[in-house]
Amino acid sequence: MPRPRKPDVCPPTGSAELAMLDVYMPMMKSSAIISAGRLGLFEALASGPLSLAALAEKIDSSLRGTTTLVDFLVAIGYLEKRGEAVANTASTQRWFTSAGQVDYTPGLLWTHEAWVMMGSLAETVRKGEPETTLWEAMVEKPHLGPLFSAYMGAFAADLGPDLLKHVPVLPSYRRLLDLGGSHGLHSIRFCQAYPQLSAVIVDMPSALTETGPEIERAQLADRIRLSPGTLQEHDWGTDNDLVFYLSVAHNHSADENRLAIRQIGESMTPGGLLVIHEYLAETSLDPLNAAFRLTLLLETGTQTHRHADYCDWLKAAGFTAIQRIDLEPREKGSLILARQRKTKMPPGNR
Ligand SMILES: C[S@@+](CC[C@H](N)C(=O)[O-])C[C@H]1O[C@@H](n2cnc3c(N)ncnc32)[C@H](O)[C@@H]1O
């Protein structure tokens, strides 16, 4: 069942007296928050309020510039005045500092890069696909890969507890295959929670530059292995008990996903579990879903897919017990869990 619309992520606008406010204010809001992230302004306030002069010194910026930026961030509810000092609001402290629940500062740094890419949206719309995909851009500009992975890592830190809660790992499971595993945080979390597991992370080299050190820091180098390369060129063996296909399907076409899910099924042990995390295309797209599809058109030339599509691909590959779990808040997307049959199907029956 499609979920009812939720308008609060991006309310339909056009009601402003001056139509250009609908364009100007989101631009200024994004630009100010991104700049605060780039300057380390929120982090500078993480341990407590500061005077404007002390804040300006800490972020190595002019007093005039800092004051003007702070005034706007106060006006839009990201900072608050405490007498002569300025402080993070509770929400800013929670989401944009290392002292909070999840630090989405890597998302601000990534959005600084995405901002430039968005400049070619009209050309992409005209052509129906990007001139250069994100993956090609990452080869040309090597700093993009680690920035993108760090941003995905922030999402993964947020999603991790939901995955642990909803993914049943049987005591017999030994091998985890993490396709498009990037930062490695999901494999690390599951290997920490389940000592019998060892993992292989498959991703493009641009996504894995920081993953080895992260695995070392978690002292899991003996249990988590990196396998750099594309999904298309990989042989994943036949003994995977648990497979993660997390936020990877929207980077692929329907045909590529149908094939990947069939190959995943062939790589799994009977009774194994495939976990898909996705943002599902509903019949009626809410603003966030529609915005994400526009981003995908521009960045990778791909799109989100419908729940019914996943069910078709999974059934064709012989998966059973397909289960959909819509996460809360809904911005976290949905999980689809599916079991590999108890006995392998002969290829002719697929
Ligand atoms: C949106 S990120 C998700 C990362 C991670 N699975 C997570 O859930 O946080 C998609 C990942 O898939 C990887 N990816 C996309 N297309 C791929 C391909 N054809 N082969 C290998 N990796 C791919 C990207 O490099 C990126 O790391």
The ligand as an SDF file (V2000), in Angstrom:
LIG
                    3D

 27 29  0  0  0  0  0  0  0  0999 V2000
   23.8930    5.3640   -2.4310 C   0  0  0  0  0  0  0  0  0  0  0  0
   25.4190    4.5850   -2.1400 S   0  0  0  0  0  0  0  0  0  0  0  0
   24.9840    3.4430   -0.8370 C   0  0  0  0  0  0  0  0  0  0  0  0
   26.1650    2.9930   -0.0100 C   0  0  0  0  0  0  0  0  0  0  0  0
   25.8570    1.9620    1.0610 C   0  0  0  0  0  0  0  0  0  0  0  0
   25.3940    0.6890    0.5140 N   0  0  0  0  0  0  0  0  0  0  0  0
   24.8440    2.4900    2.0210 C   0  0  0  0  0  0  0  0  0  0  0  0
   23.7030    1.9940    2.0570 O   0  0  0  0  0  0  0  0  0  0  0  0
   25.1700    3.4180    2.7640 O   0  0  0  0  0  0  0  0  0  0  0  0
   25.5350    3.5220   -3.5510 C   0  0  0  0  0  0  0  0  0  0  0  0
   26.8400    2.7680   -3.6130 C   0  0  0  0  0  0  0  0  0  0  0  0
   26.7700    1.8500   -4.6990 O   0  0  0  0  0  0  0  0  0  0  0  0
   27.9920    1.9180   -5.3890 C   0  0  0  0  0  0  0  0  0  0  0  0
   27.7290    1.5220   -6.7730 N   0  0  0  0  0  0  0  0  0  0  0  0
   26.8770    2.1000   -7.6600 C   0  0  0  0  0  0  0  0  0  0  0  0
   26.9330    1.4780   -8.8480 N   0  0  0  0  0  0  0  0  0  0  0  0
   27.8300    0.4610   -8.7130 C   0  0  0  0  0  0  0  0  0  0  0  0
   28.3280   -0.5310   -9.5930 C   0  0  0  0  0  0  0  0  0  0  0  0
   27.8910   -0.6420  -10.8340 N   0  0  0  0  0  0  0  0  0  0  0  0
   29.2540   -1.3910   -9.1130 N   0  0  0  0  0  0  0  0  0  0  0  0
   29.7000   -1.3020   -7.8320 C   0  0  0  0  0  0  0  0  0  0  0  0
   29.2670   -0.3680   -6.9560 N   0  0  0  0  0  0  0  0  0  0  0  0
   28.3370    0.4990   -7.3910 C   0  0  0  0  0  0  0  0  0  0  0  0
   28.4450    3.3580   -5.2630 C   0  0  0  0  0  0  0  0  0  0  0  0
   29.8410    3.4820   -5.4670 O   0  0  0  0  0  0  0  0  0  0  0  0
   28.0330    3.6770   -3.8380 C   0  0  0  0  0  0  0  0  0  0  0  0
   29.0500    3.3740   -2.9200 O   0  0  0  0  0  0  0  0  0  0  0  0
  1  2  1  0
  2  3  1  0
  2 10  1  0
  3  4  1  0
  4  5  1  0
  5  6  1  0
  5  7  1  0
  7  8  2  0
  7  9  1  0
 10 11  1  0
 11 12  1  0
 11 26  1  0
 12 13  1  0
 13 14  1  0
 13 24  1  0
 14 15  1  0
 14 23  1  0
 15 16  2  0
 16 17  1  0
 17 18  1  0
 17 23  2  0
 18 19  1  0
 18 20  2  0
 20 21  1  0
 21 22  2  0
 22 23  1  0
 24 25  1  0
 24 26  1  0
 26 27  1  0
M  CHG  2   2   1   9  -1
M  END
$$$$
